[in-house]
Amino acid sequence: MNNGFLILMLIIAILAFSGRIQGLSGLLIFGLILFFLGWFTIKFFWIILAIVGINYLTKSMRPKTQRRTQYTYRTYTQQDFEDFFRRAAGSQYGGHYQRRSSESYGNPYATYTEDLTKYYMVLGVAKGANKEEVKKAYLKKVKEHHPDRFTNASEGEKKYHEEQLKSINEAYDKIEKSYTV
């Protein structure tokens, strides 16, 4: 490539980017720019390859114990501290904190998920069942253990079915919450 061609390409590029050349000629300009970048890459391919290769080798040969992540620290004020807890726990007017249950703090870093297999077993459905199957199993279990069915039963039997109903309700609540998360 000679200098005249490069100057011509520069003038055409300036005209294209100034809005004077549009449509098909703009596409032509784009092609010429890509051509120039391709020429540059081919002309200096071995230098670029050497730089990339040396960078790769120096990173891979360094022992992992010497790799250190540098952190920048800043001092936090009382206002930063209060803002953090307002955002994490929710706030009301006047700066008073709103109490929430532990599942709904809204912490984006909380990745704990409860194992639901025992709750699926309580309802008698396979793990990963859809909402309809869970609801059908829940209604069936509630009918089976409802306290109104055992009004004439002994106290021990009543207590057993009440505990079963509590565990069924808890299982259904936990599984339903997992669908909404």
Secondary structure, 3 states (H helix, E strand, C coil): CCHHHHHHHHHHHHHHHCCCCCCHHHHHHHHHHHHHHHHHHHHCHHHHHHHHHHHHHHHHHCCHHHCCCCCCCCCCCHHHHHHHHHHHHCECHHHCECCCCHHHCCCCCCCCCCCCHHHHHHHCCCCCCCHHHHHHHHHHHHHHHCHHHHCCCCHHHHHHHHHHHHHHHHHHHHHHHHHHC
